[in-house]
Every structure is written in structure tokens, then in C-alpha cells.
Amino acid sequence: MKDQFLLNPDIHFLNFGSFGACPKPVFEVYQNFQLELEQQPVKFIAENASQYLKNSRIALGKYLNCPADDMVCITNPSYGVNIVAKNLNLKPGDEILTTDIEYGACDRTWNYYCQKSGAKYIRRKSLFPLETKEEFVEEFLKGITPKTKLIFISHITSSTAIRLPVEEICKAARELGVMTFVDGAHGPAQVEVNLTEMNPDIYVGACHKWMMAPKGSSFLYVRKEHQDSLDPLVISWGYDSDAPSHSQFLDYHEMQGTRDLSAFCSIPACIDFMKENNWKEVSANCRKIVQENAAELCKITGNKPLTNLTDDFIAQMFSSEIKTKNPKELHDLLLEKYKIEIPIMVHGNKSFIRYSINAFNSQKDLDLLFTALKKISE
């Protein structure tokens, strides 16, 4: 499978989680769309783009089991979080309930809008190690108060690489009448995502991570009853449209002026690539490698796993706290001396090392990592 990707063959790539990697067949489709755009830009943008985006939404809807018209293509998950946060009409005293292991860009977004409005961003402490999904859900839901306006929670966390029980959270929150917003940046194609069964109010996901789309390709799913309350970040031709479609939601968020839509248009090719390469089996093999090597990484770093090493909590990434005074220096050393690309991420006052495993990785990549870490710590 390594030959199917454009990655530098000299690098042991253990950081799929940050920006993904695009397979050659998908990248070729992407470039063909770009070529079509440049050869006949007027026809592409004014006539063809609408159908291409519809094709992508239809493919995504089938892949995620939700109506195609309940989602729009956006450049990245942070963009989607900003759309929602800006339109939530937060008031003084309102509360956004989340965990203390969310992605930094999203924390910053919510902090910004909460500070502007007088609302509170409640980062509920996660009690490690996480033993069962039921215990996590019970403890997290204790943070709900009469002032809770929204639950914001990651499907799979970034720095700690933990799969959270969002399905159970969404079910419980709906019974309590609380809106849910799931940050699924790492969700689709790393784990199975069924939006109809999960039933969140809002879900934002990246296609350019585990789905392997070109960079700048993501989606925002919104339940129908909330769609008309979301104004776009950019007011453009979709507002008060001269030729409105059946959906204000689509008009507002798709018609954003001149931009390269090629990454969005390539989404069906990503889904086809996964079907052709039996990606469920690929993911299962990757999870096995991830889980089987977790104990060794923890042994080297001198820390216990943050969760049980099961599919409930661990997918194709694993993260362990690591003691280092200079995370960037450690990252650079691993890359320059050992040819290993792996993130060393700072979260609060702790640093974490996180490996990602995908189709082109093998046990050799992790063995080299473990050997390098042992040499560095000597």
C-alpha cells in the first residue's frame, strides 16, 4: 500500500492524524478537477460546481448514513466550529460543556465567543485511566446544569488519541433536552460513523484526515431544525439568492464566491478508493497494530495508558505522556536523525507523543521509534 501514496519513502510516517495523506489515484482525480477549473473556469464555477458538490454530498451521505442535504462542504473542522459558535447567540451565564482534552483550536474558538458574550466554557476534568464507557458518560453528564446550552465533545481526541463514547453522550443529552455538537475531525474512516444512529445535533468532520481527501476538505452536518439558524461566516451570493435552491442551508454555505472546490469534488474518489481496497479490514489490522504496541510505548515513557486498550477507546492512534523540556526539539531530533515523523504535542502542562497507523505502516516503523526513544533517553 505504501506505493499507493505520495509520501516520502525515506520517512517513517507516524503522523497520519495531523493532516492525513492523499493516495495517488485520489490525487490524480483532484488534479483533474483543478485542470478542468483552469481550462474552463466560467463553466466549472457557474455551471458544473453545483452538481459536483451535490455528488460529494450524496457520496458522503451514503458513507455516513445521513441525508445528503443535511451537510455542506467546508475547508476544515475549525471553520465549522466557528460557524456554530458565532451563531449560537450565547448570553451571559450560558454554559458550553466540554472535556479538558479537546483540540486547542476549538478551545480557543469557544473561549473567544464565551468571553465576548459572558458565557462560560466548562472544561470538565477527565478522570484517568478511563475504564468503561459507562463510567465516562456518567461522570461527564454530572457537568450538565440548567444553564448548559450545548455539549461540545470530540469523537476522537487529538493530543490524547482517545475515542470517546459520543453515541451514548448524544442519546443521554437528547433525553435531557441538551444540544450536542461532536467534533469528528478524526472520526470518519478511522472508525465507522453512522450519523443517523449517533443522532447528534451537529457533527463536523474532516475528509482530508482519515478519509484521505486532498487538504482543505471537510464537512458540517446539521439537523434540519437547526440549519436555518446558522448564518454563513462569509455573506455572499447565497444570501438572498437570485436563484434559491430548495435549501437555504446549502445556498448560504456553498455559494461563497470564487474558490478552488477541487478538494471537495474529490470526496467520492476517496470513498471509492476505500471500497476498492477493503478499508474496513485495513482499519481493523491497523487497530490491532496500534493496540499491540501501546504497552511498549508506555513502558518507554514510564506512564500507564490513559484508557483500557480496547476498541471502545483506541482506534488507529495511540498517545502517551512523555517527559521532555522541549517538545519541538524532540520532534526535530526524531525527524532529522531517525527519519521518523511523529508529533510531540503540548496539552496544558503536559506533553504527549502520538503515533498513527495506516495502511502503509508496519511493525518496523514502531520498532524504529521505540529504538530511537530508548537511545535518546539513555
Secondary structure, DSSP 4 states (H G I P E B T S, - for coil): -GGGB-S-TTSEE--HHHH---BHHHHHHHHHHHHHHHHSHHHIIIIIHHHHHHHHHHHHHHHHTS-GGGEEEES-HHHHHHHHHHHS---TT-EEEEESS--HHHHHHHHHHHHHHT-EEEEEPP-SSB--HHHHHHHHHTT--TTEEEEEEESB-SSS--B--HHHHHHHHHHHT-EEEEEETT-BTTB---HHHH--SEEEEESSSTT-PPSS-EEEEE-HHHHTT---SS--TTTT-SS--S-HHHHHHH--SS---HHHHTHHHHHHHHHHTTHHHHHHHHHHHHHHHHHHHHHHHT---SB-SSTTT-SSEEEEE---S-HHHHHHHHHHHH-EE--EEEETTEEEEEEE--TT--HHHHHHHHHHHHHHH-
